[in-house]
């Protein structure tokens, strides 16, 4: 396969999956606790027995919102390709292999790393059922990517609340050749400095399979008590700042000493942006030198970043200016397709505008080579 551009951050959202996927494949005792589709006031929507809401079938973004023209520019661009209209007709462009590949061809992308349904597993509010749901999704994803293994790199989804179950599912997926693992990072998850995570760090080190934490942005604010114009302010703060919540995950993981104990551990912070990272690394180094040399680190915190970490971004001209601090080997571009804060189907325009002032070799690393190396792609 000849690669020019690889998107290291794409999505398969629950709302675009086959409507009977979970109820059809669940065990008899779990069938009633799975997500399923019912007719809602705005069309078919995903729900669960305990009242969890996952959004409209083939709706907008990970939450399956209703697409309303003129509200979000990026959604209007996606709508101009017929994406949402097709969805209303039952045409699942995200989860039919041929249609997904056509949409990537439209965007000038030859391969895509696929993050999954982890937010949905948290909204299910049923840990036992969530594990069953993730197993079913992982099986579906394996078959989906098997149809185009040189173009679709699926990340198996793991729960975060029980490390024994997480590692067992990771092993199951590893045996059939999974190239990455995506760990649920709910707002109430155990902090990454906690020893709770030790079995997973050990697994990542021993197998070399990269572990992924996709940005989640903290809890969504409750805006219901405020007038509409104030709700908009609150939502603007939440949306604008959600990527920077990943700083606590980066700091927690490095200060836990896991990268020092497990030098073959590889961590990807998905859709985190870039511009904030150099400051956090510099400040971690400063505090470590000043007062935390008793921690289980043998090098500066920033040195573990350069050795073992990656960040993906979709558009971040400030971050690109800071590449000498980030490291050209630690950055991977992704379109974030099909989310409203992504840049599909205009990725080539963004890449041309933002990567003009860097060398051709560094550009290739960001848009292709780093992902090829991390995920074992040949081209």
ChimeraX attribute file (.defattr): number of C-alpha atoms within 10 A of each C-alpha:
attribute: neighborCount
match mode: 1-to-1
recipient: residues
	/A:1	10
	/A:2	9
	/A:3	17
	/A:4	14
	/A:5	25
	/A:6	26
	/A:7	30
	/A:8	31
	/A:9	22
	/A:10	25
	/A:11	22
	/A:12	21
	/A:13	26
	/A:14	26
	/A:15	30
	/A:16	24
	/A:17	19
	/A:18	18
	/A:19	19
	/A:20	12
	/A:21	17
	/A:22	24
	/A:23	19
	/A:24	14
	/A:25	18
	/A:26	18
	/A:27	12
	/A:28	10
	/A:29	8
	/A:30	16
	/A:31	17
	/A:32	16
	/A:33	21
	/A:34	24
	/A:35	29
	/A:36	21
	/A:37	19
	/A:38	14
	/A:39	12
	/A:40	12
	/A:41	6
	/A:42	9
	/A:43	12
	/A:44	18
	/A:45	21
	/A:46	22
	/A:47	22
	/A:48	18
	/A:49	12
	/A:50	13
	/A:51	11
	/A:52	16
	/A:53	17
	/A:54	26
	/A:55	23
	/A:56	27
	/A:57	27
	/A:58	32
	/A:59	24
	/A:60	25
	/A:61	23
	/A:62	22
	/A:63	17
	/A:64	20
	/A:65	15
	/A:66	16
	/A:67	17
	/A:68	11
	/A:69	11
	/A:70	9
	/A:71	9
	/A:72	12
	/A:73	12
	/A:74	19
	/A:75	24
	/A:76	17
	/A:77	17
	/A:78	21
	/A:79	17
	/A:80	12
	/A:81	13
	/A:82	12
	/A:83	21
	/A:84	22
	/A:85	15
	/A:86	14
	/A:87	18
	/A:88	15
	/A:89	9
	/A:90	13
	/A:91	16
	/A:92	21
	/A:93	20
	/A:94	22
	/A:95	19
	/A:96	14
	/A:97	16
	/A:98	12
	/A:99	14
	/A:100	16
	/A:101	21
	/A:102	13
	/A:103	19
	/A:104	20
	/A:105	13
	/A:106	14
	/A:107	19
	/A:108	18
	/A:109	24
	/A:110	19
	/A:111	28
	/A:112	26
	/A:113	23
	/A:114	23
	/A:115	26
	/A:116	27
	/A:117	23
	/A:118	24
	/A:119	18
	/A:120	23
	/A:121	25
	/A:122	20
	/A:123	17
	/A:124	23
	/A:125	14
	/A:126	14
	/A:127	16
	/A:128	11
	/A:129	20
	/A:130	23
	/A:131	20
	/A:132	20
	/A:133	27
	/A:134	22
	/A:135	22
	/A:136	18
	/A:137	20
	/A:138	23
	/A:139	13
	/A:140	17
	/A:141	21
	/A:142	21
	/A:143	12
	/A:144	17
	/A:145	18
	/A:146	15
	/A:147	12
	/A:148	14
	/A:149	14
	/A:150	18
	/A:151	21
	/A:152	23
	/A:153	27
	/A:154	27
	/A:155	25
	/A:156	30
	/A:157	28
	/A:158	30
	/A:159	25
	/A:160	24
	/A:161	17
	/A:162	13
	/A:163	16
	/A:164	13
	/A:165	14
	/A:166	20
	/A:167	20
	/A:168	13
	/A:169	20
	/A:170	23
	/A:171	15
	/A:172	15
	/A:173	21
	/A:174	16
	/A:175	8
	/A:176	9
	/A:177	11
	/A:178	21
	/A:179	20
	/A:180	28
	/A:181	24
	/A:182	26
	/A:183	21
	/A:184	24
	/A:185	25
	/A:186	20
	/A:187	14
	/A:188	10
	/A:189	11
	/A:190	14
	/A:191	16
	/A:192	20
	/A:193	19
	/A:194	11
	/A:195	12
	/A:196	15
	/A:197	20
	/A:198	15
	/A:199	14
	/A:200	20
	/A:201	22
	/A:202	18
	/A:203	19
	/A:204	23
	/A:205	20
	/A:206	13
	/A:207	12
	/A:208	16
	/A:209	22
	/A:210	24
	/A:211	25
	/A:212	25
	/A:213	21
	/A:214	24
	/A:215	21
	/A:216	20
	/A:217	19
	/A:218	17
	/A:219	11
	/A:220	13
	/A:221	11
	/A:222	10
	/A:223	14
	/A:224	8
	/A:225	8
	/A:226	11
	/A:227	9
	/A:228	11
	/A:229	8
	/A:230	12
	/A:231	15
	/A:232	13
	/A:233	11
	/A:234	16
	/A:235	15
	/A:236	11
	/A:237	11
	/A:238	16
	/A:239	12
	/A:240	10
	/A:241	12
	/A:242	16
	/A:243	22
	/A:244	19
	/A:245	15
	/A:246	23
	/A:247	17
	/A:248	13
	/A:249	18
	/A:250	22
	/A:251	16
	/A:252	16
	/A:253	19
	/A:254	23
	/A:255	20
	/A:256	21
	/A:257	17
	/A:258	23
	/A:259	25
	/A:260	18
	/A:261	15
	/A:262	16
	/A:263	16
	/A:264	20
	/A:265	24
	/A:266	22
	/A:267	23
	/A:268	25
	/A:269	23
	/A:270	26
	/A:271	26
	/A:272	25
	/A:273	22
	/A:274	24
	/A:275	19
	/A:276	17
	/A:277	22
	/A:278	18
	/A:279	12
	/A:280	17
	/A:281	22
	/A:282	15
	/A:283	14
	/A:284	19
	/A:285	17
	/A:286	14
	/A:287	12
	/A:288	18
	/A:289	13
	/A:290	9
	/A:291	9
	/A:292	14
	/A:293	13
	/A:294	9
	/A:295	11
	/A:296	15
	/A:297	19
	/A:298	14
	/A:299	12
	/A:300	17
	/A:301	25
	/A:302	20
	/A:303	13
	/A:304	19
	/A:305	21
	/A:306	15
	/A:307	16
	/A:308	18
	/A:309	23
	/A:310	25
	/A:311	25
	/A:312	24
	/A:313	26
	/A:314	25
	/A:315	23
	/A:316	14
	/A:317	15
	/A:318	13
	/A:319	20
	/A:320	21
	/A:321	16
	/A:322	16
	/A:323	18
	/A:324	10
	/A:325	16
	/A:326	24
	/A:327	15
	/A:328	20
	/A:329	18
	/A:330	20
	/A:331	26
	/A:332	27
	/A:333	28
	/A:334	28
	/A:335	31
	/A:336	27
	/A:337	26
	/A:338	23
	/A:339	20
	/A:340	18
	/A:341	17
	/A:342	23
	/A:343	24
	/A:344	27
	/A:345	22
	/A:346	16
	/A:347	23
	/A:348	16
	/A:349	12
	/A:350	16
	/A:351	19
	/A:352	11
	/A:353	11
	/A:354	17
	/A:355	17
	/A:356	10
	/A:357	11
	/A:358	12
	/A:359	9
	/A:360	10
	/A:361	10
	/A:362	17
	/A:363	20
	/A:364	16
	/A:365	20
	/A:366	25
	/A:367	23
	/A:368	23
	/A:369	21
	/A:370	22
	/A:371	25
	/A:372	17
	/A:373	11
	/A:374	16
	/A:375	16
	/A:376	12
	/A:377	18
	/A:378	10
	/A:379	10
